[in-house]
Amino acid sequence: MALSIVASCVNCWACLDVCPSNAIVSAEPHFLIESKNCTECEGDYADPQCASICPIEGAILNAFGDPINPEGSLTGIKPELKGDALKEIQAR
């Protein structure tokens, strides 16, 4: 099993140094996880370190294609309330 990084990645470099298996590589247009090296941090950490530090919701997917940090997990704003929250911010 391996994690993957998708196009919403902003190449912030946060994940590169925390990967215990050195599976993350700099690439264009976004970082990539080399599946042959990715251990999903099993045996090293309780949670995948790349996802623990990633500031972008939905940028890292598990082996099933589900985001490890789904929308709302970092901001605390439920996806169904996001539109209302943005409107409130813009109205200020």
CNS distance restraints for C-alpha pairs under 8 A (distance, minus, plus):
assign (resid   1 and name CA) (resid  35 and name CA) 7.54 0.50 0.50
assign (resid   1 and name CA) (resid  38 and name CA) 7.65 0.50 0.50
assign (resid   1 and name CA) (resid  39 and name CA) 7.24 0.50 0.50
assign (resid   1 and name CA) (resid  40 and name CA) 7.50 0.50 0.50
assign (resid   1 and name CA) (resid  63 and name CA) 5.69 0.50 0.50
assign (resid   2 and name CA) (resid  33 and name CA) 7.94 0.50 0.50
assign (resid   2 and name CA) (resid  35 and name CA) 5.18 0.50 0.50
assign (resid   2 and name CA) (resid  36 and name CA) 7.74 0.50 0.50
assign (resid   2 and name CA) (resid  38 and name CA) 5.34 0.50 0.50
assign (resid   2 and name CA) (resid  39 and name CA) 6.48 0.50 0.50
assign (resid   2 and name CA) (resid  40 and name CA) 6.13 0.50 0.50
assign (resid   2 and name CA) (resid  62 and name CA) 6.77 0.50 0.50
assign (resid   2 and name CA) (resid  63 and name CA) 5.42 0.50 0.50
assign (resid   3 and name CA) (resid  33 and name CA) 6.73 0.50 0.50
assign (resid   3 and name CA) (resid  35 and name CA) 7.08 0.50 0.50
assign (resid   3 and name CA) (resid  38 and name CA) 6.89 0.50 0.50
assign (resid   3 and name CA) (resid  40 and name CA) 6.49 0.50 0.50
assign (resid   3 and name CA) (resid  60 and name CA) 6.81 0.50 0.50
assign (resid   3 and name CA) (resid  61 and name CA) 5.60 0.50 0.50
assign (resid   3 and name CA) (resid  62 and name CA) 4.70 0.50 0.50
assign (resid   3 and name CA) (resid  63 and name CA) 5.51 0.50 0.50
assign (resid   4 and name CA) (resid  32 and name CA) 6.73 0.50 0.50
assign (resid   4 and name CA) (resid  33 and name CA) 5.52 0.50 0.50
assign (resid   4 and name CA) (resid  35 and name CA) 7.77 0.50 0.50
assign (resid   4 and name CA) (resid  60 and name CA) 5.62 0.50 0.50
assign (resid   4 and name CA) (resid  61 and name CA) 5.20 0.50 0.50
assign (resid   4 and name CA) (resid  62 and name CA) 6.62 0.50 0.50
assign (resid   4 and name CA) (resid  63 and name CA) 7.48 0.50 0.50
assign (resid   5 and name CA) (resid   9 and name CA) 6.78 0.50 0.50
assign (resid   5 and name CA) (resid  30 and name CA) 7.74 0.50 0.50
assign (resid   5 and name CA) (resid  31 and name CA) 6.63 0.50 0.50
assign (resid   5 and name CA) (resid  32 and name CA) 5.63 0.50 0.50
assign (resid   5 and name CA) (resid  33 and name CA) 6.43 0.50 0.50
assign (resid   5 and name CA) (resid  59 and name CA) 5.62 0.50 0.50
assign (resid   5 and name CA) (resid  60 and name CA) 4.57 0.50 0.50
assign (resid   5 and name CA) (resid  61 and name CA) 6.32 0.50 0.50
assign (resid   6 and name CA) (resid  30 and name CA) 7.45 0.50 0.50
assign (resid   6 and name CA) (resid  32 and name CA) 7.96 0.50 0.50
assign (resid   6 and name CA) (resid  59 and name CA) 5.31 0.50 0.50
assign (resid   6 and name CA) (resid  60 and name CA) 6.35 0.50 0.50
assign (resid   6 and name CA) (resid  61 and name CA) 7.50 0.50 0.50
assign (resid   7 and name CA) (resid  29 and name CA) 7.40 0.50 0.50
assign (resid   7 and name CA) (resid  30 and name CA) 6.32 0.50 0.50
assign (resid   7 and name CA) (resid  59 and name CA) 7.08 0.50 0.50
assign (resid   8 and name CA) (resid  56 and name CA) 7.30 0.50 0.50
assign (resid   8 and name CA) (resid  58 and name CA) 7.39 0.50 0.50
assign (resid   8 and name CA) (resid  59 and name CA) 5.35 0.50 0.50
assign (resid   9 and name CA) (resid  30 and name CA) 5.77 0.50 0.50
assign (resid   9 and name CA) (resid  31 and name CA) 7.08 0.50 0.50
assign (resid   9 and name CA) (resid  56 and name CA) 6.76 0.50 0.50
assign (resid   9 and name CA) (resid  59 and name CA) 5.36 0.50 0.50
assign (resid  10 and name CA) (resid  30 and name CA) 6.61 0.50 0.50
assign (resid  10 and name CA) (resid  56 and name CA) 7.82 0.50 0.50
assign (resid  11 and name CA) (resid  26 and name CA) 7.97 0.50 0.50
assign (resid  11 and name CA) (resid  30 and name CA) 5.68 0.50 0.50
assign (resid  11 and name CA) (resid  31 and name CA) 6.14 0.50 0.50
assign (resid  13 and name CA) (resid  17 and name CA) 7.68 0.50 0.50
assign (resid  14 and name CA) (resid  18 and name CA) 7.47 0.50 0.50
assign (resid  14 and name CA) (resid  50 and name CA) 7.70 0.50 0.50
assign (resid  14 and name CA) (resid  53 and name CA) 6.46 0.50 0.50
assign (resid  14 and name CA) (resid  54 and name CA) 6.56 0.50 0.50
assign (resid  15 and name CA) (resid  19 and name CA) 6.48 0.50 0.50
assign (resid  15 and name CA) (resid  24 and name CA) 7.48 0.50 0.50
assign (resid  15 and name CA) (resid  49 and name CA) 7.27 0.50 0.50
assign (resid  15 and name CA) (resid  50 and name CA) 4.62 0.50 0.50
assign (resid  15 and name CA) (resid  51 and name CA) 7.66 0.50 0.50
assign (resid  15 and name CA) (resid  53 and name CA) 6.37 0.50 0.50
assign (resid  15 and name CA) (resid  54 and name CA) 6.44 0.50 0.50
assign (resid  16 and name CA) (resid  22 and name CA) 7.57 0.50 0.50
assign (resid  16 and name CA) (resid  24 and name CA) 5.73 0.50 0.50
assign (resid  16 and name CA) (resid  25 and name CA) 7.11 0.50 0.50
assign (resid  16 and name CA) (resid  50 and name CA) 7.55 0.50 0.50
assign (resid  17 and name CA) (resid  22 and name CA) 7.94 0.50 0.50
assign (resid  18 and name CA) (resid  49 and name CA) 6.01 0.50 0.50
assign (resid  18 and name CA) (resid  50 and name CA) 6.49 0.50 0.50
assign (resid  19 and name CA) (resid  23 and name CA) 6.65 0.50 0.50
assign (resid  19 and name CA) (resid  24 and name CA) 6.86 0.50 0.50
assign (resid  19 and name CA) (resid  41 and name CA) 7.68 0.50 0.50
assign (resid  19 and name CA) (resid  49 and name CA) 6.17 0.50 0.50
assign (resid  19 and name CA) (resid  50 and name CA) 6.27 0.50 0.50
assign (resid  20 and name CA) (resid  41 and name CA) 6.84 0.50 0.50
assign (resid  20 and name CA) (resid  44 and name CA) 7.36 0.50 0.50
assign (resid  21 and name CA) (resid  37 and name CA) 6.22 0.50 0.50
assign (resid  21 and name CA) (resid  38 and name CA) 6.29 0.50 0.50
assign (resid  21 and name CA) (resid  39 and name CA) 6.88 0.50 0.50
assign (resid  21 and name CA) (resid  41 and name CA) 7.59 0.50 0.50
assign (resid  22 and name CA) (resid  37 and name CA) 7.11 0.50 0.50
assign (resid  22 and name CA) (resid  38 and name CA) 7.79 0.50 0.50
assign (resid  23 and name CA) (resid  33 and name CA) 5.32 0.50 0.50
assign (resid  23 and name CA) (resid  34 and name CA) 5.05 0.50 0.50
assign (resid  23 and name CA) (resid  35 and name CA) 7.21 0.50 0.50
assign (resid  23 and name CA) (resid  36 and name CA) 7.86 0.50 0.50
assign (resid  23 and name CA) (resid  37 and name CA) 4.96 0.50 0.50
assign (resid  23 and name CA) (resid  38 and name CA) 5.21 0.50 0.50
assign (resid  24 and name CA) (resid  31 and name CA) 6.79 0.50 0.50
assign (resid  24 and name CA) (resid  32 and name CA) 5.65 0.50 0.50
assign (resid  24 and name CA) (resid  33 and name CA) 4.43 0.50 0.50
assign (resid  24 and name CA) (resid  34 and name CA) 6.24 0.50 0.50
assign (resid  25 and name CA) (resid  31 and name CA) 5.76 0.50 0.50
assign (resid  25 and name CA) (resid  32 and name CA) 5.41 0.50 0.50
assign (resid  25 and name CA) (resid  33 and name CA) 6.28 0.50 0.50
assign (resid  25 and name CA) (resid  34 and name CA) 7.26 0.50 0.50
assign (resid  26 and name CA) (resid  30 and name CA) 7.13 0.50 0.50
assign (resid  26 and name CA) (resid  31 and name CA) 4.77 0.50 0.50
assign (resid  26 and name CA) (resid  32 and name CA) 6.59 0.50 0.50
assign (resid  27 and name CA) (resid  31 and name CA) 4.90 0.50 0.50
assign (resid  27 and name CA) (resid  32 and name CA) 6.33 0.50 0.50
assign (resid  33 and name CA) (resid  37 and name CA) 7.99 0.50 0.50
assign (resid  33 and name CA) (resid  38 and name CA) 6.89 0.50 0.50
assign (resid  34 and name CA) (resid  38 and name CA) 6.27 0.50 0.50
assign (resid  40 and name CA) (resid  47 and name CA) 7.74 0.50 0.50
assign (resid  40 and name CA) (resid  48 and name CA) 5.37 0.50 0.50
assign (resid  41 and name CA) (resid  45 and name CA) 5.43 0.50 0.50
assign (resid  41 and name CA) (resid  46 and name CA) 7.31 0.50 0.50
assign (resid  41 and name CA) (resid  47 and name CA) 6.69 0.50 0.50
assign (resid  41 and name CA) (resid  48 and name CA) 5.16 0.50 0.50
assign (resid  41 and name CA) (resid  49 and name CA) 6.89 0.50 0.50
assign (resid  42 and name CA) (resid  46 and name CA) 7.01 0.50 0.50
assign (resid  42 and name CA) (resid  47 and name CA) 7.87 0.50 0.50
assign (resid  42 and name CA) (resid  48 and name CA) 7.83 0.50 0.50
assign (resid  45 and name CA) (resid  49 and name CA) 7.36 0.50 0.50
assign (resid  47 and name CA) (resid  51 and name CA) 7.82 0.50 0.50
assign (resid  47 and name CA) (resid  52 and name CA) 7.00 0.50 0.50
assign (resid  48 and name CA) (resid  52 and name CA) 6.31 0.50 0.50
assign (resid  49 and name CA) (resid  53 and name CA) 6.36 0.50 0.50
assign (resid  50 and name CA) (resid  54 and name CA) 5.97 0.50 0.50
assign (resid  50 and name CA) (resid  60 and name CA) 7.85 0.50 0.50
assign (resid  51 and name CA) (resid  60 and name CA) 6.28 0.50 0.50
assign (resid  51 and name CA) (resid  68 and name CA) 6.45 0.50 0.50
assign (resid  51 and name CA) (resid  69 and name CA) 6.65 0.50 0.50
assign (resid  54 and name CA) (resid  59 and name CA) 7.74 0.50 0.50
assign (resid  54 and name CA) (resid  60 and name CA) 7.99 0.50 0.50
assign (resid  55 and name CA) (resid  74 and name CA) 7.57 0.50 0.50
assign (resid  56 and name CA) (resid  69 and name CA) 7.83 0.50 0.50
assign (resid  57 and name CA) (resid  67 and name CA) 7.73 0.50 0.50
assign (resid  57 and name CA) (resid  69 and name CA) 5.14 0.50 0.50
assign (resid  57 and name CA) (resid  70 and name CA) 5.51 0.50 0.50
assign (resid  57 and name CA) (resid  71 and name CA) 5.35 0.50 0.50
assign (resid  57 and name CA) (resid  72 and name CA) 7.32 0.50 0.50
assign (resid  57 and name CA) (resid  73 and name CA) 7.08 0.50 0.50
assign (resid  57 and name CA) (resid  74 and name CA) 6.68 0.50 0.50
assign (resid  58 and name CA) (resid  67 and name CA) 4.79 0.50 0.50
assign (resid  58 and name CA) (resid  68 and name CA) 6.73 0.50 0.50
assign (resid  58 and name CA) (resid  69 and name CA) 5.40 0.50 0.50
assign (resid  58 and name CA) (resid  70 and name CA) 5.02 0.50 0.50
assign (resid  58 and name CA) (resid  71 and name CA) 6.23 0.50 0.50
assign (resid  59 and name CA) (resid  67 and name CA) 6.87 0.50 0.50
assign (resid  59 and name CA) (resid  69 and name CA) 7.52 0.50 0.50
assign (resid  60 and name CA) (resid  67 and name CA) 5.69 0.50 0.50
assign (resid  60 and name CA) (resid  68 and name CA) 5.96 0.50 0.50
assign (resid  60 and name CA) (resid  69 and name CA) 7.08 0.50 0.50
assign (resid  61 and name CA) (resid  65 and name CA) 5.19 0.50 0.50
assign (resid  61 and name CA) (resid  66 and name CA) 5.14 0.50 0.50
assign (resid  61 and name CA) (resid  67 and name CA) 4.26 0.50 0.50
assign (resid  61 and name CA) (resid  68 and name CA) 5.54 0.50 0.50
assign (resid  62 and name CA) (resid  66 and name CA) 5.49 0.50 0.50
assign (resid  62 and name CA) (resid  67 and name CA) 6.29 0.50 0.50
assign (resid  62 and name CA) (resid  68 and name CA) 6.19 0.50 0.50
assign (resid  66 and name CA) (resid  70 and name CA) 7.96 0.50 0.50
assign (resid  69 and name CA) (resid  73 and name CA) 5.74 0.50 0.50
assign (resid  69 and name CA) (resid  74 and name CA) 7.11 0.50 0.50
assign (resid  71 and name CA) (resid  78 and name CA) 7.45 0.50 0.50
assign (resid  71 and name CA) (resid  79 and name CA) 6.14 0.50 0.50
assign (resid  72 and name CA) (resid  76 and name CA) 5.06 0.50 0.50
assign (resid  72 and name CA) (resid  77 and name CA) 4.83 0.50 0.50
assign (resid  72 and name CA) (resid  78 and name CA) 5.02 0.50 0.50
assign (resid  72 and name CA) (resid  79 and name CA) 5.79 0.50 0.50
assign (resid  73 and name CA) (resid  77 and name CA) 7.55 0.50 0.50
assign (resid  73 and name CA) (resid  78 and name CA) 8.00 0.50 0.50
assign (resid  77 and name CA) (resid  81 and name CA) 6.48 0.50 0.50
assign (resid  77 and name CA) (resid  82 and name CA) 6.05 0.50 0.50
assign (resid  77 and name CA) (resid  85 and name CA) 7.97 0.50 0.50
assign (resid  78 and name CA) (resid  82 and name CA) 6.27 0.50 0.50
assign (resid  79 and name CA) (resid  83 and name CA) 7.94 0.50 0.50
assign (resid  81 and name CA) (resid  85 and name CA) 6.29 0.50 0.50
assign (resid  82 and name CA) (resid  86 and name CA) 6.17 0.50 0.50
assign (resid  83 and name CA) (resid  87 and name CA) 6.26 0.50 0.50
assign (resid  84 and name CA) (resid  88 and name CA) 6.22 0.50 0.50
assign (resid  85 and name CA) (resid  89 and name CA) 6.30 0.50 0.50
assign (resid  86 and name CA) (resid  90 and name CA) 6.15 0.50 0.50
assign (resid  87 and name CA) (resid  91 and name CA) 6.09 0.50 0.50
assign (resid  88 and name CA) (resid  92 and name CA) 6.74 0.50 0.50
